Amino acid sequence: MKSANSLSKSHRMLFLNTLAFTVCFACWTLNGVLVTYLVDKGIYNWSVVQVGWLLGIPILTGSIMRLPIGILTDKYGGKYVFSFLLLLCSIPLFLLPLADSFFMFALLSFLFGMVGTGFAVGVGYTSIFYPKEWQGRALGIFGMGNAGAAITTFIAPTLLNQFSVEDPENGWKLLPIIYGSALLIIGAIFLIFAENKKLEKSTKTIPQMLSTLKNVRVWRFGAYYFLVFGCFVAYSQWLLPNFMNVYQTSLVMGGMFATMFSLPSGVIRAFGGYLSDKYGARKVMYWVLGSSVILSALLMVPKMEITTAGSGIMAKKAGVVTEVSATNIKVGDVDIPVVAKKELSTDGSNIFPTKTSWQEVIVKDNQEVVKKELLAKGITKINFDANMWVYLVLVILIGISWGIGKAAVYKHIPEYFPNEVGVVGGMVGLLGGLGGFFGPIIFSYLLTASGIWSSSWIFILIFSIICLVWMHITVTNMMNKNQPALAKEIETKS
């Protein structure tokens, strides 16, 4: 057990780490608001492709650089690496107002995107201050810094509007200066008040540290994180156009719905850490991956109308058609009722699919018909509204599930790799970050190929099943090899 004094110091470091990571995450997602604003106001005439790159470049940088930054954290300690990162990334933000071309904006975005590596620093630096029984909670609380994305979504548009009142052309330039100042201030606070601490066995060479990445377990954890973090970041951007296109929401309402997905997912991460400490990361991951399968299966059903063949009318005997209308056919002296068409309600209020069937006459007056000849074809129309409010609730639930899963994944790392938390955490974070970069690209290709917005949820369903099956096979194989001694140990380690 840690002493009260030692635990107090650990909590202080956790607060500093979480604060720094929150600011980093807010800066990391800045382009999502800033670039959209600049194009919308006509300040820059960037193409759709150029906008896509400007949105993705900081995410990509913050992802691919997590591994080397994680290694540096293990080697030199989090205080100096985190302080240096915060101070360094403030420079391109201060220079951003001077950018006068796409290339310069992209280059500076690439540089300040390094703030995304703050997660790799914080994971290694936080875990070293806490004992095993506190790891899940501590890393879960630290991970709440993901909510920085929601801070930018709420604050940045208002600030941009305020700054542009007096100077519509250049008012936006104050925003990156404010963000750069925030990094500068937090970096200075970190350098002054943080206490450096690094792994006792940090004398390993970099090739020795990298050799850990040969372990297939690292890549399995990375696959989990690609789902619960990478797809979370991807949907934080993807849900806005999804709501606007499928449900015709306004930009403001669509943005609010997207925030309702991202904010709870970031905040719930601390609870995920608590659950991982109490019940074991394996149980939590089973629930997370299982719920991801179920919820994505529900979400993948698109808003659609299906028209198919229904029950028609055939002649019971041969004869001549003497009368035809939309509601009746007369063959000889026999009247045959025809079901007329009724319109379905498509106002989006229906939760369950609705169905209507009708018949269309295909014979004419004075036409001779034989027995069992088709007189009217049957048509059935099924409408599924994919009710917007039900959809929103399911989206929020899967976001919460992924938020819990983010903490559970990182609960594994200090237990399996206690001396390589930075490098392994960096690699897992890299794979997760790549999910945030490639997710919207994958989704857009699926949308183009299928024409269905919910095709992205089909991808999530398949990937969730792969992760769940992979984990279950691994756990089963381990238990079969080492029963019964491993049964208890695997509770928190698999």
C-alpha positions in Angstrom: 0.0 0.0 0.0 1.2 3.5 -0.7 1.5 6.1 2.0 -1.0 9.0 2.1 1.9 11.4 1.2 3.0 9.3 -1.7 -0.6 8.9 -3.0 -1.2 12.6 -2.7 1.9 13.2 -4.9 0.6 10.6 -7.4 -2.8 12.3 -7.5 -1.2 15.7 -8.1 0.8 14.2 -11.1 -2.4 12.6 -12.4 -4.1 16.0 -12.3 -1.2 17.7 -14.2 -1.1 14.9 -16.8 -4.9 15.0 -17.4 -4.9 18.8 -17.7 -2.0 18.7 -20.2 -3.6 15.9 -22.2 -7.0 17.7 -22.3 -5.3 20.8 -23.8 -3.4 18.6 -26.2 -6.5 16.9 -27.4 -8.3 20.2 -27.8 -5.4 21.5 -30.0 -5.2 18.2 -31.9 -8.8 18.6 -33.2 -8.6 22.3 -33.9 -8.5 22.0 -37.7 -11.9 20.3 -37.7 -13.5 23.6 -36.7 -10.9 26.1 -38.0 -10.6 24.8 -41.6 -14.3 24.3 -41.9 -14.8 27.9 -40.8 -12.2 29.3 -43.2 -13.7 27.5 -46.2 -17.3 28.4 -45.2 -16.4 32.1 -45.0 -14.5 32.0 -48.3 -11.3 33.1 -46.6 -9.5 30.2 -48.3 -10.7 28.5 -51.5 -9.5 25.1 -50.7 -11.0 22.1 -52.6 -12.8 19.2 -50.8 -9.6 17.1 -51.2 -7.4 19.8 -49.6 -9.9 20.2 -46.8 -9.8 16.5 -46.2 -6.0 16.5 -46.0 -6.0 19.5 -43.6 -8.4 17.6 -41.3 -6.4 14.4 -41.4 -2.8 15.6 -41.3 -2.7 16.5 -37.5 -4.5 13.2 -36.7 -1.9 11.3 -38.8 1.1 13.1 -37.2 -0.2 12.6 -33.7 -0.6 8.9 -34.5 2.6 7.9 -36.2 4.8 9.8 -33.7 3.3 8.1 -30.6 5.7 5.2 -30.8 9.0 7.3 -30.7 7.5 9.7 -28.1 6.6 6.7 -26.0 10.1 5.3 -26.2 11.5 8.7 -25.2 9.2 8.8 -22.2 10.5 5.4 -21.0 14.0 6.6 -21.5 14.0 10.1 -20.1 10.9 10.4 -18.0 7.5 12.1 -18.6 8.3 15.5 -17.1 10.8 16.6 -19.7 9.2 14.9 -22.7 5.7 16.3 -21.9 7.1 19.8 -21.2 9.2 19.8 -24.3 6.2 18.6 -26.4 3.8 21.3 -25.1 6.3 24.1 -25.6 7.4 22.9 -29.0 3.9 22.5 -30.4 3.0 26.0 -29.3 5.4 27.4 -32.0 3.5 26.2 -35.1 0.2 27.4 -33.6 1.7 30.9 -33.1 2.9 30.8 -36.8 -0.4 29.5 -38.2 -1.9 33.1 -38.7 1.1 33.8 -41.0 0.2 30.9 -43.3 -0.7 32.2 -46.8 -1.0 29.0 -48.8 -2.3 25.5 -48.5 1.3 24.1 -48.3 2.2 26.3 -45.3 -1.1 25.6 -43.5 -0.5 21.8 -44.1 3.1 22.0 -42.9 2.2 23.9 -39.7 -0.8 21.5 -39.1 1.7 18.6 -39.5 3.9 20.1 -36.8 1.2 21.1 -34.2 -0.4 17.6 -34.8 2.4 16.4 -32.6 0.3 17.3 -29.6 -1.6 14.1 -30.3 1.4 12.1 -29.0 0.6 13.5 -25.5 -1.4 10.4 -24.9 1.7 8.1 -25.3 3.6 10.4 -22.8 0.8 10.5 -20.3 0.1 6.8 -20.2 3.7 5.8 -19.4 4.1 8.8 -17.0 0.8 8.2 -15.2 1.2 4.5 -14.7 4.6 4.8 -13.1 3.2 6.7 -10.2 0.5 4.1 -9.3 0.5 0.5 -8.0 -1.2 -2.3 -9.9 -4.5 -2.0 -8.1 -4.8 1.7 -9.1 -3.6 1.4 -12.7 -7.1 1.1 -14.3 -8.6 4.0 -12.5 -5.6 6.3 -12.9 -5.3 5.6 -16.7 -9.1 6.0 -17.0 -9.1 9.4 -15.3 -6.1 10.5 -17.5 -7.9 9.3 -20.6 -10.8 11.7 -19.8 -8.6 14.2 -21.6 -10.3 13.0 -24.8 -13.1 15.4 -23.8 -10.8 18.1 -25.1 -12.3 17.4 -28.5 -15.7 18.4 -27.1 -14.2 21.6 -25.6 -13.0 22.7 -29.1 -16.4 21.8 -30.6 -18.2 24.0 -28.1 -15.7 26.9 -27.6 -13.9 27.4 -31.0 -17.0 28.3 -33.2 -18.1 30.9 -30.7 -14.7 32.5 -30.4 -14.3 32.6 -34.2 -17.6 34.4 -34.5 -16.7 36.9 -31.8 -13.2 37.6 -33.3 -14.6 38.1 -36.8 -17.2 40.8 -35.8 -14.7 43.7 -36.2 -12.3 42.0 -38.7 -14.1 39.3 -40.8 -10.9 38.6 -42.8 -8.3 38.3 -40.1 -10.2 37.8 -36.8 -9.7 34.0 -37.0 -6.0 34.5 -36.4 -6.5 35.1 -32.7 -7.8 31.5 -32.2 -4.5 29.6 -32.9 -2.7 32.2 -30.8 -5.0 31.4 -27.9 -4.4 27.7 -28.3 -0.7 28.2 -28.6 -0.7 30.3 -25.5 -2.6 27.6 -23.6 0.1 25.0 -24.6 2.9 27.5 -23.6 1.3 28.1 -20.2 0.6 24.4 -19.4 4.1 23.5 -20.6 5.7 26.0 -18.2 3.5 24.8 -15.3 4.5 21.2 -16.1 8.2 22.0 -16.2 8.0 23.9 -12.8 5.6 21.7 -10.8 5.9 18.1 -12.2 8.3 15.6 -10.7 10.3 13.5 -13.1 10.2 9.7 -12.6 11.2 7.0 -15.1 11.4 3.3 -15.1 14.1 1.7 -13.0 15.0 -0.5 -15.9 15.1 2.2 -18.5 18.7 1.4 -19.3 17.5 -0.7 -22.2 18.6 0.4 -25.7 16.1 1.5 -28.2 16.5 -1.7 -30.3 15.8 -3.7 -27.1 12.7 -1.7 -26.4 11.5 -2.1 -30.0 11.9 -5.9 -29.7 8.9 -6.0 -27.5 6.8 -5.1 -30.5 7.4 -8.6 -31.9 4.9 -9.9 -29.3 1.6 -10.6 -31.0 -0.2 -9.4 -27.9 0.8 -5.9 -28.7 -0.9 -6.1 -32.0 -4.0 -7.6 -30.5 -4.3 -4.7 -28.1 -3.7 -2.4 -31.0 -6.6 -4.0 -32.9 -8.9 -3.4 -29.9 -7.7 0.2 -29.7 -8.2 0.7 -33.4 -11.9 -0.1 -32.7 -12.6 1.7 -29.4 -10.4 4.8 -30.0 -9.7 5.0 -33.7 -13.4 4.5 -34.7 -14.4 6.8 -31.9 -12.3 9.6 -33.4 -13.5 8.7 -36.9 -17.2 8.9 -36.0 -16.6 12.2 -34.1 -16.1 13.6 -37.6 -18.3 11.3 -39.6 -21.5 11.6 -37.6 -22.1 15.3 -38.6 -22.5 14.7 -42.4 -24.3 11.4 -41.5 -27.0 13.2 -39.6 -27.3 16.0 -42.1 -27.6 13.6 -45.1 -29.8 10.9 -43.7 -32.0 12.9 -41.3 -31.7 16.4 -42.9 -30.7 18.0 -39.6 -29.2 21.5 -39.6 -25.5 22.0 -39.1 -26.0 23.1 -35.5 -28.3 20.2 -34.6 -26.0 17.7 -36.3 -23.0 19.1 -34.4 -24.9 18.8 -31.2 -25.7 15.2 -31.9 -22.1 14.5 -32.7 -21.0 16.1 -29.4 -23.6 13.9 -27.6 -21.6 10.9 -29.0 -18.1 12.2 -28.2 -18.5 13.9 -24.8 -19.9 10.9 -22.8 -17.4 8.6 -24.5 -14.5 10.7 -23.2 -15.9 11.2 -19.7 -16.9 7.6 -19.1 -13.3 6.5 -19.6 -12.6 6.9 -15.9 -15.5 4.6 -15.0 -14.0 2.1 -17.5 -10.8 2.2 -15.5 -12.7 1.6 -12.2 -14.5 -1.4 -13.8 -11.2 -2.8 -15.1 -9.7 -2.6 -11.6 -12.7 -4.2 -9.9 -13.7 -6.9 -12.3 -10.7 -7.4 -14.5 -9.9 -6.0 -18.0 -10.9 -9.3 -19.7 -14.5 -9.3 -18.4 -14.8 -5.6 -19.4 -13.5 -6.2 -22.9 -15.9 -9.1 -23.4 -18.8 -6.8 -22.5 -17.4 -3.9 -24.7 -16.7 -6.0 -27.8 -20.0 -7.9 -27.3 -22.0 -4.7 -27.0 -20.1 -3.3 -30.0 -21.3 -6.3 -32.1 -24.9 -5.9 -31.0 -25.2 -2.1 -31.3 -23.4 -2.0 -34.7 -25.7 -4.7 -35.9 -28.7 -2.5 -35.0 -27.1 0.6 -36.4 -26.2 -1.0 -39.7 -29.9 -1.3 -40.8 -30.3 1.7 -43.2 -33.2 4.1 -43.6 -34.9 2.4 -46.5 -37.9 1.4 -48.6 -38.3 -2.1 -50.1 -40.8 -2.8 -52.8 -41.4 -6.4 -53.6 -44.0 -8.8 -55.1 -47.0 -9.4 -53.0 -50.2 -11.4 -53.2 -51.9 -11.0 -56.6 -55.3 -12.1 -58.1 -55.7 -15.0 -60.5 -58.7 -15.9 -62.5 -60.7 -18.8 -60.9 -62.2 -19.7 -64.3 -61.9 -18.7 -67.9 -64.0 -15.8 -69.1 -64.1 -12.3 -70.5 -63.2 -9.2 -68.5 -66.3 -6.9 -68.6 -65.3 -4.2 -66.2 -62.0 -2.8 -64.8 -61.4 -0.2 -62.1 -58.7 0.5 -59.4 -60.9 -1.4 -56.8 -62.7 -4.1 -58.9 -62.4 -6.5 -61.8 -65.4 -8.2 -63.3 -64.9 -11.4 -65.2 -68.3 -12.4 -66.7 -70.8 -11.8 -64.0 -68.3 -12.3 -61.1 -66.9 -9.2 -59.2 -63.4 -9.5 -57.9 -62.3 -6.9 -55.3 -58.9 -5.3 -55.8 -56.9 -3.8 -52.9 -56.2 -0.1 -53.7 -52.8 1.5 -52.9 -52.4 3.3 -49.6 -49.5 5.7 -48.9 -47.2 4.9 -46.0 -46.2 7.5 -43.4 -42.6 8.4 -43.9 -42.2 11.2 -41.4 -39.5 9.4 -39.5 -41.6 8.8 -36.4 -42.0 5.1 -36.7 -39.7 2.9 -34.6 -40.5 -0.4 -36.3 -40.8 -1.2 -40.0 -44.3 -0.5 -41.5 -45.8 -2.4 -44.4 -48.5 -1.7 -47.0 -49.7 -4.0 -49.8 -51.9 -3.3 -52.8 -52.8 -4.8 -56.2 -52.4 -3.3 -59.6 -54.8 -4.5 -62.4 -52.9 -5.8 -65.5 -55.9 -6.9 -67.7 -58.2 -4.7 -69.9 -61.9 -4.5 -70.8 -63.1 -7.3 -73.1 -59.9 -9.3 -72.6 -60.3 -13.0 -72.7 -58.6 -14.8 -69.7 -58.0 -18.4 -69.0 -58.2 -20.2 -65.6 -55.4 -19.2 -63.2 -54.3 -16.2 -65.4 -53.0 -13.3 -63.4 -55.5 -10.5 -63.3 -53.8 -8.1 -60.9 -50.3 -8.2 -59.6 -49.6 -7.9 -55.9 -47.1 -5.3 -54.6 -45.8 -5.0 -51.0 -43.9 -2.0 -49.8 -41.9 -2.1 -46.5 -40.6 1.2 -45.0 -38.0 1.5 -42.3 -37.5 5.0 -40.9 -34.4 4.2 -38.8 -36.0 6.6 -36.3 -33.6 9.4 -35.6 -34.0 9.4 -31.8 -33.5 5.6 -31.6 -30.5 6.0 -33.8 -29.1 8.7 -31.6 -29.5 6.6 -28.5 -27.8 3.7 -30.1 -24.9 5.9 -31.2 -24.5 7.3 -27.7 -24.5 3.8 -26.2 -21.8 2.5 -28.5 -19.8 5.6 -27.8 -20.1 4.9 -24.1 -19.1 1.3 -24.6 -16.0 2.3 -26.6 -15.1 4.9 -23.9 -15.1 2.1 -21.3 -13.1 -0.1 -23.7 -10.4 2.5 -24.1 -9.6 2.3 -20.4 -9.8 -1.5 -20.4 -7.3 -1.8 -23.2 -4.7 0.3 -21.4 -5.3 -1.5 -18.2 -3.6 -4.5 -19.9 -0.4 -2.7 -20.8 1.4 -2.0 -17.4 0.5 -5.6 -16.3 1.9 -7.4 -19.3 4.7 -4.9 -20.1 5.6 -3.1 -16.8 9.0 -2.1 -18.1 7.9 -1.0 -21.6 4.7 0.9 -20.9 5.8 3.9 -23.0 6.9 1.9 -26.1 3.9 -0.5 -26.0 1.5 2.2 -25.1 2.9 4.3 -27.9 2.4 1.5 -30.4 -1.1 0.7 -29.3 -1.9 4.4 -29.4 -0.4 4.7 -32.9 -2.6 1.9 -34.2 -5.6 3.5 -32.5 -4.7 6.9 -34.0 -4.4 5.4 -37.4 -8.0 4.2 -37.0 -9.0 7.9 -36.5 -7.1 8.8 -39.7 -8.1 5.9 -42.0 -11.7 5.5 -40.6 -13.3 8.3 -42.5 -11.4 7.3 -45.6 -12.7 3.7 -45.3 -16.2 5.0 -44.6 -16.2 7.2 -47.6 -15.1 4.4 -49.9 -17.9 2.2 -48.5 -20.4 4.9 -48.9 -19.3 5.5 -52.6 -19.4 1.8 -53.4 -22.7 1.0 -51.7 -24.6 4.3 -51.6 -25.6 3.5 -48.1 -24.6 5.7 -45.1 -24.9 2.8 -42.7 -22.3 0.8 -44.6 -19.8 2.2 -42.1 -21.6 0.3 -39.3 -21.3 -2.9 -41.3 -17.5 -2.4 -41.2 -17.7 -1.8 -37.4 -19.8 -5.0 -37.0 -17.2 -7.1 -38.9 -14.3 -5.6 -37.1 -15.9 -6.0 -33.7 -16.6 -9.7 -34.4 -12.9 -10.2 -35.5 -11.7 -8.6 -32.2 -14.1 -10.6 -30.1 -13.3 -13.9 -31.7 -9.5 -13.2 -31.6 -9.7 -12.4 -27.9 -11.9 -15.4 -27.1 -9.6 -17.8 -29.0 -6.5 -16.4 -27.2 -8.1 -16.6 -23.8 -9.4 -20.2 -24.4 -6.0 -21.4 -25.7 -4.2 -19.9 -22.7 -6.6 -21.4 -20.2 -6.4 -24.8 -21.9 -2.6 -24.8 -21.7 -2.4 -23.7 -18.1 -5.5 -24.9 -16.3 -6.3 -24.5 -13.6 -3.5 -22.2 -12.3 -4.0 -19.6 -15.0 -7.7 -19.3 -14.6 -7.5 -16.7 -11.8 -4.5 -14.9 -13.2 -6.1 -14.5 -16.6 -9.0 -12.7 -15.0 -7.0 -9.4 -15.0 -4.4 -10.1 -17.6 -6.0 -11.5 -20.8 
